[in-house]
Amino acid sequence: MKLPENSVLLRIFIGESDKYNNKPLYEQIVHEARKLNLAGATVLRGILGFGAHSRMHSAKILNLSLDLPIVIEIVDTREKIDTLLPFIDEHLTEGMVTLEDIKVIKYRHK
């Protein structure tokens, strides 16, 4: 797959405990992105953060949160990312979604 230099980065900020069909929402989003043949997705687990409710979520031992911040990053063309947005709109009940123009320097696989 070739990825054009001018692409977009979709970032989805959710909580680790967010679910869809009794499975982690982040897994469902990545599976949907793969099903739609997007270029790639990465899920990052945060160690500290807060969102719209201003509640702190922390990975500290004494304050172990069961709902750590999750960021899903997906890169592809705007047209391909647009095919995923209805799924996100339908299944994301809390969180934030951002989209930014990026310049892809390299995208390779063996």
A tleap script that builds the chain and sets N, CA, C and O, in Angstrom:
source leaprc.protein.ff14SB
mol = sequence {
  NMET LYS LEU PRO GLU ASN SER VAL LEU LEU
  ARG ILE PHE ILE GLY GLU SER ASP LYS TYR
  ASN ASN LYS PRO LEU TYR GLU GLN ILE VAL
  HIE GLU ALA ARG LYS LEU ASN LEU ALA GLY
  ALA THR VAL LEU ARG GLY ILE LEU GLY PHE
  GLY ALA HIE SER ARG MET HIE SER ALA LYS
  ILE LEU ASN LEU SER LEU ASP LEU PRO ILE
  VAL ILE GLU ILE VAL ASP THR ARG GLU LYS
  ILE ASP THR LEU LEU PRO PHE ILE ASP GLU
  HIE LEU THR GLU GLY MET VAL THR LEU GLU
  ASP ILE LYS VAL ILE LYS TYR ARG HIE CLYS
}
set mol.1.N position { 0.837 -1.175 0.000 }
set mol.1.CA position { 0.000 0.000 0.000 }
set mol.1.C position { 0.885 1.242 0.000 }
set mol.1.O position { 1.865 1.319 0.740 }
set mol.2.N position { 0.534 2.189 -0.821 }
set mol.2.CA position { 1.256 3.460 -0.881 }
set mol.2.C position { 0.441 4.509 -0.147 }
set mol.2.O position { -0.778 4.589 -0.303 }
set mol.3.N position { 1.118 5.303 0.647 }
set mol.3.CA position { 0.463 6.363 1.402 }
set mol.3.C position { 0.983 7.695 0.907 }
set mol.3.O position { 2.194 7.918 0.921 }
set mol.4.N position { 0.101 8.598 0.466 }
set mol.4.CA position { 0.571 9.883 -0.045 }
set mol.4.C position { 1.229 10.726 1.042 }
set mol.4.O position { 0.912 10.615 2.226 }
set mol.5.N position { 2.154 11.569 0.598 }
set mol.5.CA position { 2.868 12.438 1.534 }
set mol.5.C position { 1.899 13.291 2.341 }
set mol.5.O position { 2.068 13.429 3.553 }
set mol.6.N position { 0.899 13.859 1.702 }
set mol.6.CA position { -0.093 14.669 2.399 }
set mol.6.C position { -1.242 13.778 2.843 }
set mol.6.O position { -2.099 13.399 2.045 }
set mol.7.N position { -1.246 13.451 4.124 }
set mol.7.CA position { -2.259 12.572 4.704 }
set mol.7.C position { -2.838 13.259 5.935 }
set mol.7.O position { -2.572 14.433 6.189 }
set mol.8.N position { -3.631 12.510 6.693 }
set mol.8.CA position { -4.192 13.061 7.932 }
set mol.8.C position { -3.968 12.095 9.083 }
set mol.8.O position { -3.826 10.887 8.893 }
set mol.9.N position { -3.941 12.660 10.280 }
set mol.9.CA position { -3.810 11.889 11.515 }
set mol.9.C position { -5.095 12.056 12.305 }
set mol.9.O position { -5.467 13.167 12.684 }
set mol.10.N position { -5.762 10.946 12.546 }
set mol.10.CA position { -6.956 10.920 13.370 }
set mol.10.C position { -6.540 10.479 14.766 }
set mol.10.O position { -5.905 9.436 14.923 }
set mol.11.N position { -6.893 11.266 15.783 }
set mol.11.CA position { -6.604 10.904 17.172 }
set mol.11.C position { -7.918 10.790 17.919 }
set mol.11.O position { -8.775 11.670 17.841 }
set mol.12.N position { -8.062 9.694 18.643 }
set mol.12.CA position { -9.271 9.448 19.417 }
set mol.12.C position { -8.856 9.269 20.871 }
set mol.12.O position { -8.063 8.385 21.195 }
set mol.13.N position { -9.393 10.110 21.740 }
set mol.13.CA position { -9.086 10.076 23.167 }
set mol.13.C position { -10.283 9.472 23.899 }
set mol.13.O position { -11.372 10.046 23.900 }
set mol.14.N position { -10.074 8.306 24.525 }
set mol.14.CA position { -11.143 7.640 25.260 }
set mol.14.C position { -10.571 7.097 26.561 }
set mol.14.O position { -9.393 7.286 26.861 }
set mol.15.N position { -11.415 6.424 27.326 }
set mol.15.CA position { -10.975 5.767 28.553 }
set mol.15.C position { -10.803 4.280 28.331 }
set mol.15.O position { -11.460 3.680 27.480 }
set mol.16.N position { -9.923 3.704 29.097 }
set mol.16.CA position { -9.635 2.275 28.962 }
set mol.16.C position { -10.864 1.411 29.238 }
set mol.16.O position { -10.983 0.315 28.691 }
set mol.17.N position { -11.768 1.887 30.071 }
set mol.17.CA position { -12.945 1.086 30.424 }
set mol.17.C position { -14.109 1.264 29.451 }
set mol.17.O position { -15.147 0.625 29.623 }
set mol.18.N position { -13.963 2.113 28.435 }
set mol.18.CA position { -15.034 2.297 27.451 }
set mol.18.C position { -15.226 1.003 26.663 }
set mol.18.O position { -14.261 0.388 26.208 }
set mol.19.N position { -16.488 0.602 26.510 }
set mol.19.CA position { -16.799 -0.670 25.866 }
set mol.19.C position { -17.745 -0.483 24.688 }
set mol.19.O position { -18.476 0.502 24.593 }
set mol.20.N position { -17.702 -1.463 23.798 }
set mol.20.CA position { -18.660 -1.598 22.713 }
set mol.20.C position { -18.881 -3.092 22.536 }
set mol.20.O position { -17.924 -3.828 22.295 }
set mol.21.N position { -20.129 -3.560 22.651 }
set mol.21.CA position { -20.449 -4.992 22.605 }
set mol.21.C position { -19.628 -5.792 23.615 }
set mol.21.O position { -19.134 -6.876 23.303 }
set mol.22.N position { -19.488 -5.257 24.817 }
set mol.22.CA position { -18.761 -5.902 25.926 }
set mol.22.C position { -17.282 -6.139 25.644 }
set mol.22.O position { -16.653 -6.960 26.311 }
set mol.23.N position { -16.717 -5.431 24.664 }
set mol.23.CA position { -15.291 -5.509 24.362 }
set mol.23.C position { -14.728 -4.098 24.448 }
set mol.23.O position { -15.470 -3.127 24.299 }
set mol.24.N position { -13.416 -3.973 24.689 }
set mol.24.CA position { -12.833 -2.629 24.745 }
set mol.24.C position { -13.095 -1.853 23.456 }
set mol.24.O position { -12.887 -2.368 22.357 }
set mol.25.N position { -13.554 -0.610 23.603 }
set mol.25.CA position { -13.867 0.222 22.448 }
set mol.25.C position { -12.639 0.433 21.573 }
set mol.25.O position { -12.751 0.460 20.348 }
set mol.26.N position { -11.452 0.584 22.198 }
set mol.26.CA position { -10.242 0.809 21.396 }
set mol.26.C position { -9.967 -0.365 20.465 }
set mol.26.O position { -9.518 -0.166 19.336 }
set mol.27.N position { -10.234 -1.591 20.927 }
set mol.27.CA position { -10.045 -2.764 20.059 }
set mol.27.C position { -11.017 -2.738 18.894 }
set mol.27.O position { -10.645 -3.036 17.759 }
set mol.28.N position { -12.255 -2.383 19.174 }
set mol.28.CA position { -13.275 -2.354 18.134 }
set mol.28.C position { -12.955 -1.307 17.070 }
set mol.28.O position { -13.162 -1.535 15.878 }
set mol.29.N position { -12.446 -0.152 17.515 }
set mol.29.CA position { -12.088 0.899 16.558 }
set mol.29.C position { -10.941 0.438 15.661 }
set mol.29.O position { -10.981 0.649 14.449 }
set mol.30.N position { -9.926 -0.186 16.242 }
set mol.30.CA position { -8.789 -0.670 15.451 }
set mol.30.C position { -9.227 -1.771 14.489 }
set mol.30.O position { -8.790 -1.795 13.338 }
set mol.31.N position { -10.082 -2.679 14.947 }
set mol.31.CA position { -10.581 -3.732 14.051 }
set mol.31.C position { -11.381 -3.134 12.888 }
set mol.31.O position { -11.271 -3.590 11.750 }
set mol.32.N position { -12.180 -2.114 13.187 }
set mol.32.CA position { -12.957 -1.460 12.124 }
set mol.32.C position { -12.029 -0.756 11.129 }
set mol.32.O position { -12.260 -0.803 9.921 }
set mol.33.N position { -10.974 -0.099 11.641 }
set mol.33.CA position { -9.999 0.561 10.766 }
set mol.33.C position { -9.314 -0.462 9.857 }
set mol.33.O position { -9.088 -0.198 8.676 }
set mol.34.N position { -8.992 -1.606 10.403 }
set mol.34.CA position { -8.354 -2.656 9.595 }
set mol.34.C position { -9.317 -3.199 8.549 }
set mol.34.O position { -8.939 -3.433 7.401 }
set mol.35.N position { -10.574 -3.398 8.962 }
set mol.35.CA position { -11.598 -3.879 8.031 }
set mol.35.C position { -11.789 -2.907 6.859 }
set mol.35.O position { -12.076 -3.323 5.737 }
set mol.36.N position { -11.627 -1.613 7.135 }
set mol.36.CA position { -11.773 -0.588 6.097 }
set mol.36.C position { -10.486 -0.369 5.302 }
set mol.36.O position { -10.427 0.505 4.437 }
set mol.37.N position { -9.443 -1.177 5.605 }
set mol.37.CA position { -8.174 -1.125 4.874 }
set mol.37.C position { -7.409 0.174 5.067 }
set mol.37.O position { -6.747 0.645 4.143 }
set mol.38.N position { -7.493 0.764 6.267 }
set mol.38.CA position { -6.725 1.977 6.537 }
set mol.38.C position { -5.251 1.613 6.690 }
set mol.38.O position { -4.914 0.457 6.944 }
set mol.39.N position { -4.384 2.597 6.537 }
set mol.39.CA position { -2.940 2.348 6.481 }
set mol.39.C position { -2.362 1.805 7.785 }
set mol.39.O position { -1.444 0.986 7.753 }
set mol.40.N position { -2.881 2.244 8.928 }
set mol.40.CA position { -2.345 1.754 10.188 }
set mol.40.C position { -2.987 2.429 11.379 }
set mol.40.O position { -3.548 3.519 11.266 }
set mol.41.N position { -2.901 1.769 12.524 }
set mol.41.CA position { -3.462 2.302 13.764 }
set mol.41.C position { -2.579 1.885 14.928 }
set mol.41.O position { -1.996 0.801 14.924 }
set mol.42.N position { -2.488 2.748 15.914 }
set mol.42.CA position { -1.733 2.459 17.128 }
set mol.42.C position { -2.557 2.891 18.330 }
set mol.42.O position { -3.173 3.957 18.319 }
set mol.43.N position { -2.567 2.057 19.372 }
set mol.43.CA position { -3.251 2.388 20.614 }
set mol.43.C position { -2.188 2.661 21.679 }
set mol.43.O position { -1.297 1.846 21.917 }
set mol.44.N position { -2.306 3.820 22.305 }
set mol.44.CA position { -1.371 4.231 23.347 }
set mol.44.C position { -2.112 4.308 24.677 }
set mol.44.O position { -3.200 4.878 24.754 }
set mol.45.N position { -1.522 3.736 25.722 }
set mol.45.CA position { -2.120 3.761 27.059 }
set mol.45.C position { -1.403 4.814 27.889 }
set mol.45.O position { -0.191 4.738 28.094 }
set mol.46.N position { -2.153 5.788 28.360 }
set mol.46.CA position { -1.574 6.866 29.153 }
set mol.46.C position { -1.357 6.467 30.600 }
set mol.46.O position { -2.035 5.579 31.116 }
set mol.47.N position { -0.411 7.123 31.253 }
set mol.47.CA position { -0.172 6.848 32.668 }
set mol.47.C position { -0.803 7.898 33.574 }
set mol.47.O position { -0.892 7.707 34.786 }
set mol.48.N position { -1.239 9.005 32.985 }
set mol.48.CA position { -1.871 10.063 33.765 }
set mol.48.C position { -2.651 10.955 32.818 }
set mol.48.O position { -2.186 11.270 31.723 }
set mol.49.N position { -3.835 11.360 33.242 }
set mol.49.CA position { -4.602 12.272 32.412 }
set mol.49.C position { -5.947 12.600 33.014 }
set mol.49.O position { -6.368 12.012 34.010 }
set mol.50.N position { -6.622 13.566 32.380 }
set mol.50.CA position { -8.002 13.894 32.737 }
set mol.50.C position { -8.700 14.386 31.495 }
set mol.50.O position { -8.065 14.779 30.516 }
set mol.51.N position { -10.027 14.358 31.547 }
set mol.51.CA position { -10.816 14.773 30.394 }
set mol.51.C position { -11.859 15.793 30.788 }
set mol.51.O position { -11.640 16.602 31.690 }
set mol.52.N position { -12.997 15.755 30.110 }
set mol.52.CA position { -14.052 16.755 30.281 }
set mol.52.C position { -14.587 16.822 31.710 }
set mol.52.O position { -15.022 17.884 32.155 }
set mol.53.N position { -14.561 15.705 32.431 }
set mol.53.CA position { -15.064 15.696 33.814 }
set mol.53.C position { -14.016 16.152 34.826 }
set mol.53.O position { -14.319 16.283 36.011 }
set mol.54.N position { -12.790 16.394 34.373 }
set mol.54.CA position { -11.665 16.826 35.215 }
set mol.54.C position { -11.279 15.812 36.289 }
set mol.54.O position { -10.606 16.173 37.254 }
set mol.55.N position { -11.687 14.559 36.145 }
set mol.55.CA position { -11.267 13.497 37.067 }
set mol.55.C position { -9.889 13.012 36.650 }
set mol.55.O position { -9.652 12.730 35.475 }
set mol.56.N position { -8.977 12.914 37.616 }
set mol.56.CA position { -7.641 12.416 37.326 }
set mol.56.C position { -7.666 10.896 37.210 }
set mol.56.O position { -8.305 10.213 38.010 }
set mol.57.N position { -6.976 10.385 36.221 }
set mol.57.CA position { -6.802 8.950 36.022 }
set mol.57.C position { -5.301 8.704 36.058 }
set mol.57.O position { -4.547 9.302 35.290 }
set mol.58.N position { -4.869 7.816 36.959 }
set mol.58.CA position { -3.438 7.648 37.186 }
set mol.58.C position { -3.054 6.183 37.264 }
set mol.58.O position { -3.848 5.341 37.683 }
set mol.59.N position { -1.823 5.889 36.853 }
set mol.59.CA position { -1.293 4.534 36.933 }
set mol.59.C position { -0.448 4.338 38.191 }
set mol.59.O position { 0.197 3.301 38.341 }
set mol.60.N position { -0.441 5.319 39.096 }
set mol.60.CA position { 0.336 5.184 40.334 }
set mol.60.C position { -0.222 4.035 41.165 }
set mol.60.O position { -1.433 3.819 41.212 }
set mol.61.N position { 0.675 3.299 41.818 }
set mol.61.CA position { 0.290 2.131 42.609 }
set mol.61.C position { -0.742 2.487 43.686 }
set mol.61.O position { -1.728 1.770 43.854 }
set mol.62.N position { -0.523 3.585 44.416 }
set mol.62.CA position { -1.428 3.944 45.504 }
set mol.62.C position { -2.760 4.492 45.011 }
set mol.62.O position { -3.718 4.563 45.782 }
set mol.63.N position { -2.838 4.873 43.771 }
set mol.63.CA position { -4.045 5.469 43.214 }
set mol.63.C position { -4.373 4.805 41.887 }
set mol.63.O position { -4.632 5.482 40.892 }
set mol.64.N position { -4.362 3.469 41.876 }
set mol.64.CA position { -4.485 2.714 40.630 }
set mol.64.C position { -5.858 2.906 39.999 }
set mol.64.O position { -6.878 2.541 40.584 }
set mol.65.N position { -5.873 3.472 38.823 }
set mol.65.CA position { -7.110 3.708 38.089 }
set mol.65.C position { -7.395 2.518 37.192 }
set mol.65.O position { -6.488 1.936 36.597 }
set mol.66.N position { -8.673 2.164 37.103 }
set mol.66.CA position { -9.082 1.105 36.185 }
set mol.66.C position { -9.540 1.701 34.857 }
set mol.66.O position { -10.031 0.990 33.981 }
set mol.67.N position { -9.372 3.012 34.722 }
set mol.67.CA position { -9.829 3.708 33.525 }
set mol.67.C position { -8.753 4.676 33.041 }
set mol.67.O position { -8.963 5.888 33.003 }
set mol.68.N position { -7.605 4.125 32.675 }
set mol.68.CA position { -6.504 4.969 32.222 }
set mol.68.C position { -6.825 5.577 30.854 }
set mol.68.O position { -7.632 5.032 30.101 }
set mol.69.N position { -6.188 6.708 30.539 }
set mol.69.CA position { -6.423 7.334 29.239 }
set mol.69.C position { -5.903 6.456 28.098 }
set mol.69.O position { -4.845 5.836 28.204 }
set mol.70.N position { -6.660 6.420 27.019 }
set mol.70.CA position { -6.276 5.692 25.810 }
set mol.70.C position { -6.312 6.676 24.638 }
set mol.70.O position { -7.263 7.442 24.486 }
set mol.71.N position { -5.261 6.642 23.815 }
set mol.71.CA position { -5.228 7.449 22.596 }
set mol.71.C position { -5.044 6.484 21.429 }
set mol.71.O position { -4.123 5.667 21.427 }
set mol.72.N position { -5.917 6.584 20.449 }
set mol.72.CA position { -5.818 5.778 19.235 }
set mol.72.C position { -5.395 6.721 18.113 }
set mol.72.O position { -6.054 7.730 17.864 }
set mol.73.N position { -4.308 6.394 17.443 }
set mol.73.CA position { -3.837 7.209 16.322 }
set mol.73.C position { -3.959 6.397 15.042 }
set mol.73.O position { -3.509 5.254 14.963 }
set mol.74.N position { -4.577 7.014 14.044 }
set mol.74.CA position { -4.778 6.357 12.752 }
set mol.74.C position { -4.370 7.335 11.658 }
set mol.74.O position { -4.802 8.487 11.651 }
set mol.75.N position { -3.529 6.863 10.726 }
set mol.75.CA position { -3.040 7.704 9.633 }
set mol.75.C position { -3.503 7.129 8.303 }
set mol.75.O position { -3.388 5.927 8.061 }
set mol.76.N position { -4.020 7.986 7.455 }
set mol.76.CA position { -4.360 7.617 6.079 }
set mol.76.C position { -4.777 8.885 5.352 }
set mol.76.O position { -4.600 9.989 5.868 }
set mol.77.N position { -5.326 8.729 4.163 }
set mol.77.CA position { -5.833 9.884 3.420 }
set mol.77.C position { -7.125 10.365 4.075 }
set mol.77.O position { -7.768 9.621 4.815 }
set mol.78.N position { -7.492 11.593 3.802 }
set mol.78.CA position { -8.728 12.149 4.365 }
set mol.78.C position { -9.938 11.327 3.915 }
set mol.78.O position { -10.851 11.077 4.702 }
set mol.79.N position { -9.941 10.914 2.666 }
set mol.79.CA position { -11.059 10.141 2.128 }
set mol.79.C position { -11.235 8.810 2.861 }
set mol.79.O position { -12.359 8.406 3.159 }
set mol.80.N position { -10.122 8.130 3.149 }
set mol.80.CA position { -10.209 6.830 3.835 }
set mol.80.C position { -10.574 7.019 5.308 }
set mol.80.O position { -11.342 6.233 5.862 }
set mol.81.N position { -10.028 8.052 5.939 }
set mol.81.CA position { -10.378 8.333 7.342 }
set mol.81.C position { -11.875 8.637 7.441 }
set mol.81.O position { -12.535 8.228 8.395 }
set mol.82.N position { -12.401 9.353 6.455 }
set mol.82.CA position { -13.829 9.694 6.456 }
set mol.82.C position { -14.726 8.456 6.470 }
set mol.82.O position { -15.864 8.532 6.932 }
set mol.83.N position { -14.236 7.324 5.974 }
set mol.83.CA position { -15.049 6.100 5.990 }
set mol.83.C position { -15.178 5.526 7.400 }
set mol.83.O position { -16.115 4.780 7.683 }
set mol.84.N position { -14.235 5.873 8.290 }
set mol.84.CA position { -14.260 5.379 9.673 }
set mol.84.C position { -15.079 6.279 10.599 }
set mol.84.O position { -15.589 5.813 11.618 }
set mol.85.N position { -15.207 7.543 10.261 }
set mol.85.CA position { -15.850 8.506 11.153 }
set mol.85.C position { -17.294 8.157 11.535 }
set mol.85.O position { -17.666 8.401 12.683 }
set mol.86.N position { -18.127 7.605 10.652 }
set mol.86.CA position { -19.478 7.226 11.090 }
set mol.86.C position { -19.470 6.171 12.200 }
set mol.86.O position { -20.290 6.234 13.116 }
set mol.87.N position { -18.558 5.206 12.127 }
set mol.87.CA position { -18.438 4.186 13.177 }
set mol.87.C position { -18.083 4.846 14.505 }
set mol.87.O position { -18.670 4.531 15.540 }
set mol.88.N position { -17.117 5.764 14.469 }
set mol.88.CA position { -16.700 6.454 15.694 }
set mol.88.C position { -17.843 7.303 16.238 }
set mol.88.O position { -18.110 7.296 17.439 }
set mol.89.N position { -18.507 8.022 15.366 }
set mol.89.CA position { -19.618 8.868 15.791 }
set mol.89.C position { -20.716 8.046 16.458 }
set mol.89.O position { -21.317 8.490 17.436 }
set mol.90.N position { -20.975 6.870 15.942 }
set mol.90.CA position { -22.035 6.016 16.481 }
set mol.90.C position { -21.668 5.378 17.813 }
set mol.90.O position { -22.539 5.201 18.665 }
set mol.91.N position { -20.398 5.029 18.015 }
set mol.91.CA position { -20.016 4.234 19.176 }
set mol.91.C position { -19.267 4.989 20.271 }
set mol.91.O position { -19.090 4.458 21.368 }
set mol.92.N position { -18.833 6.190 20.002 }
set mol.92.CA position { -18.110 6.974 21.002 }
set mol.92.C position { -19.117 7.820 21.780 }
set mol.92.O position { -19.710 8.749 21.231 }
set mol.93.N position { -19.308 7.496 23.063 }
set mol.93.CA position { -20.250 8.256 23.884 }
set mol.93.C position { -19.551 9.318 24.718 }
set mol.93.O position { -20.163 10.322 25.081 }
set mol.94.N position { -18.281 9.107 25.026 }
set mol.94.CA position { -17.472 10.093 25.751 }
set mol.94.C position { -16.086 10.092 25.135 }
set mol.94.O position { -15.622 9.064 24.641 }
set mol.95.N position { -15.424 11.242 25.164 }
set mol.95.CA position { -14.072 11.324 24.637 }
set mol.95.C position { -13.919 12.507 23.707 }
set mol.95.O position { -14.757 13.408 23.673 }
set mol.96.N position { -12.840 12.488 22.956 }
set mol.96.CA position { -12.550 13.570 22.026 }
set mol.96.C position { -11.929 12.971 20.764 }
set mol.96.O position { -11.185 11.992 20.829 }
set mol.97.N position { -12.242 13.567 19.628 }
set mol.97.CA position { -11.704 13.128 18.337 }
set mol.97.C position { -11.095 14.346 17.664 }
set mol.97.O position { -11.743 15.387 17.553 }
set mol.98.N position { -9.839 14.220 17.210 }
set mol.98.CA position { -9.183 15.312 16.492 }
set mol.98.C position { -8.672 14.803 15.150 }
set mol.98.O position { -8.472 13.605 14.950 }
set mol.99.N position { -8.471 15.739 14.248 }
set mol.99.CA position { -7.979 15.405 12.918 }
set mol.99.C position { -7.017 16.505 12.499 }
set mol.99.O position { -7.338 17.689 12.598 }
set mol.100.N position { -5.840 16.115 12.034 }
set mol.100.CA position { -4.876 17.125 11.590 }
set mol.100.C position { -4.160 16.673 10.338 }
set mol.100.O position { -3.941 15.482 10.116 }
set mol.101.N position { -3.802 17.647 9.526 }
set mol.101.CA position { -3.020 17.373 8.322 }
set mol.101.C position { -1.591 17.048 8.729 }
set mol.101.O position { -1.017 17.706 9.597 }
set mol.102.N position { -1.022 16.029 8.096 }
set mol.102.CA position { 0.358 15.639 8.378 }
set mol.102.C position { 1.102 15.411 7.074 }
set mol.102.O position { 0.501 15.304 6.004 }
set mol.103.N position { 2.411 15.340 7.185 }
set mol.103.CA position { 3.278 15.020 6.052 }
set mol.103.C position { 3.945 13.679 6.353 }
set mol.103.O position { 4.711 13.569 7.310 }
set mol.104.N position { 3.662 12.675 5.553 }
set mol.104.CA position { 4.252 11.351 5.736 }
set mol.104.C position { 5.625 11.348 5.069 }
set mol.104.O position { 5.743 11.603 3.871 }
set mol.105.N position { 6.647 11.061 5.847 }
set mol.105.CA position { 8.024 11.017 5.334 }
set mol.105.C position { 8.323 9.636 4.746 }
set mol.105.O position { 8.842 9.528 3.634 }
set mol.106.N position { 7.995 8.586 5.498 }
set mol.106.CA position { 8.200 7.208 5.014 }
set mol.106.C position { 7.072 6.337 5.536 }
set mol.106.O position { 6.570 6.526 6.644 }
set mol.107.N position { 6.691 5.387 4.712 }
set mol.107.CA position { 5.722 4.355 5.086 }
set mol.107.C position { 6.130 3.103 4.337 }
set mol.107.O position { 5.838 2.956 3.150 }
set mol.108.N position { 6.809 2.196 5.036 }
set mol.108.CA position { 7.374 1.035 4.369 }
set mol.108.C position { 7.077 -0.243 5.144 }
set mol.108.O position { 6.851 -0.223 6.354 }
set mol.109.N position { 7.083 -1.316 4.436 }
set mol.109.CA position { 7.016 -2.653 5.041 }
set mol.109.C position { 7.752 -3.625 4.136 }
set mol.109.O position { 7.964 -3.363 2.952 }
set mol.110.N position { 8.136 -4.749 4.717 }
set mol.110.CA position { 8.879 -5.744 3.933 }
set mol.110.C position { 7.957 -6.666 3.223 }
set mol.110.O position { 8.409 -7.567 2.516 }
savepdb mol mol.pdb
quit
